[in-house]
């Protein structure tokens, strides 16, 4: 299995995701890997870890999610691997619920989100985003 972490989706991935069928609420699983040290474009806050920079983003993104009807469902540090094998585990798992693809698009295009994305970029080495849909419970 080949796994490639990224900070931004490529143009094809982005287009495919946001032009996909609108089928209501979903939960985005975020598998996150942090930089050892924060890397802000302006050189500020060089004493922060990547995790600390991302925590600034994580705290601020709550309002952006709420503004489009979304919410944070779970966030936690990866502490160990029980099953399977990988070269390097992710540092954190975060789950965010969105009411629709359009809501997610509105969030990432909003000025409030654009203002906090610098913390995400400063702290994040790479990630996987996995869109999930709830299955009916028997």
C-alpha positions in Angstrom: 0.0 0.0 0.0 1.4 3.4 -1.0 0.4 6.3 1.2 1.3 9.8 0.4 0.5 12.6 2.9 -0.2 16.0 1.4 -1.0 19.5 2.7 -3.2 20.5 -0.2 -5.2 18.3 -2.7 -4.1 18.5 -6.3 -6.3 20.3 -8.8 -7.8 17.0 -10.1 -8.6 15.7 -6.5 -10.1 19.1 -5.6 -12.3 19.2 -8.6 -13.4 15.6 -8.3 -14.3 16.1 -4.6 -16.3 19.3 -4.9 -18.1 18.3 -8.1 -19.1 15.0 -6.6 -22.7 14.1 -6.0 -24.3 16.1 -3.2 -25.5 13.5 -0.8 -25.8 15.2 2.5 -23.8 15.1 5.7 -20.4 13.4 6.0 -17.6 13.0 8.4 -14.1 13.9 7.2 -11.4 11.7 8.9 -8.2 13.7 9.1 -4.9 11.7 9.7 -2.4 14.4 10.6 1.4 14.4 10.7 3.1 17.5 12.2 6.4 19.2 11.5 9.0 19.1 14.3 9.0 22.9 14.4 6.4 25.4 13.3 7.3 27.1 10.0 5.4 30.4 9.6 6.0 32.2 6.3 7.0 35.3 8.1 9.5 33.5 10.3 7.5 34.2 13.5 6.9 31.8 16.4 9.9 29.6 15.5 9.9 28.3 19.1 6.6 26.5 18.6 6.3 22.9 17.6 4.2 21.9 14.5 1.7 20.4 16.9 1.4 23.7 18.8 0.9 25.7 15.6 -1.7 23.3 14.4 -3.5 23.5 17.8 -4.0 27.2 17.1 -5.7 26.2 13.9 -7.7 23.5 15.6 -9.0 26.0 18.2 -10.0 28.6 15.6 -11.5 26.3 13.0 -14.3 25.4 15.5 -16.1 28.7 14.7 -15.6 28.2 10.9 -17.2 24.8 11.1 -20.1 26.1 13.2 -20.6 28.9 10.7 -21.5 26.4 7.9 -23.4 24.0 10.2 -20.5 21.6 10.8 -18.8 20.5 14.0 -15.7 18.8 15.4 -16.6 15.3 16.3 -13.3 14.0 17.8 -9.6 14.9 18.0 -7.0 12.8 19.7 -3.3 12.0 19.6 -2.2 8.8 18.1 -0.6 6.8 20.9 0.2 3.4 19.5 -0.6 1.0 16.7 -2.3 -2.2 17.7 -2.9 -3.8 14.3 -1.1 -3.5 11.0 2.2 -1.8 10.2 3.5 1.5 8.8 6.8 3.3 8.6 5.6 6.3 10.6 2.3 6.6 12.3 0.2 9.8 12.1 0.5 12.1 15.1 -3.2 12.9 15.4 -6.7 11.9 14.2 -9.5 14.5 13.9 -13.0 14.0 12.8 -15.1 16.9 11.4 -18.7 16.7 10.4 -20.1 18.7 7.5 -23.7 19.1 6.3 -22.6 18.9 2.7 -19.8 19.3 0.2 -21.1 22.9 -0.5 -20.8 23.7 3.2 -17.2 22.5 3.3 -16.4 24.5 0.2 -18.0 27.6 1.7 -15.9 27.2 4.9 -12.6 26.8 3.1 -13.3 29.9 0.9 -14.5 32.1 3.8 -12.2 35.0 4.9 -12.3 33.7 8.5 -10.9 30.3 7.4 -8.3 32.0 5.1 -7.1 34.0 8.1 -6.4 30.9 10.3 -5.0 28.6 7.6 -1.5 30.0 8.3 -1.4 28.0 11.5 -2.4 24.8 9.6 0.4 25.4 7.1 2.9 26.2 9.8 2.3 23.1 11.7 1.3 20.4 9.2 3.8 18.2 7.5 1.1 16.3 5.7 -2.2 14.5 6.1 -4.8 12.2 4.6 -8.4 13.4 4.4 -10.9 10.5 4.1 -14.6 11.3 3.4 -17.0 8.9 5.2 -20.7 8.4 5.1 -22.7 6.9 8.0 -24.2 3.5 7.3 -27.6 2.5 8.5 -27.5 0.8 11.9 -29.4 -2.5 12.0 
